[in-house]
Amino acid sequence: MSYDLETIGAAVTAISLAAGTTAKWLWPIARDWIADSRERKLDVKTEREVIAGLRQLHTIYFAMERIQSHGADRIVIFGGHNSGGVPRAGSPFYCSALHWHLAPDLVDCIADYTEITVDSRYIAMLLHSERHGSYRFDPVAEEDGLLKRFYTAEGVTDAIVFYLACHQKTFLYLSCCTHRGKFTDEQITSMKLHAGTIARAIKTKP
């Protein structure tokens, strides 16, 4: 069987038209399916990130509870920040409480520690903690400054600050305080181990 060129051309044209019509009809369906598929993938990714974030928080809060068992009765994770930017000269530098755990008999006033503008002594303490891993703060022996006034007003008798991480342009550190005397070397060693657990949890990508 043979076909002339006109017949073949007409067939090709008909097939092309049919294919074009089918493509126009199928494209909206395919487009919606692709969009739905992407949305489902994003939902699954978001769900995984939420669960991973909750696990991080659980690790952090459990570590803070363990620190309390070693003698601290006020454990707070603070963030030093610059309203979202990188700390620099010419812009205010604040410290805010992010997460905390308190002994049951303490009054919870930690939420008041939001965007506190700190002084030079406070910043020197943070730099020391980053350089050496921690800073022991004696409310009696320390020279006058913002933090000493806060601690004296609250009745803090001993404190130690542990550097945690610089995360999302925020300087994160852990403050462990007691209102019941002085920390022993053994207590500080145990708290340091749990501070390390918190630091690793913060640095773990969800």
Secondary structure by P-SEA (a helix, b strand, c coil): ccccaaaaaaaaaaaaaaaaaaaaaaaaaaaaaaaaaaaaaaaaaaaaaaaaaaaaaaaaaaaaaaaaaacccbbbbbbbccccccccccbbbbbbbccccccccccccccccccccccaaaaaaaaaaaaccbbbbccccccccaaaaaaaaaccccbbbbbcccccccbbbbbbbbccccccaaaaaaaaaaaaaaaaaaaccc
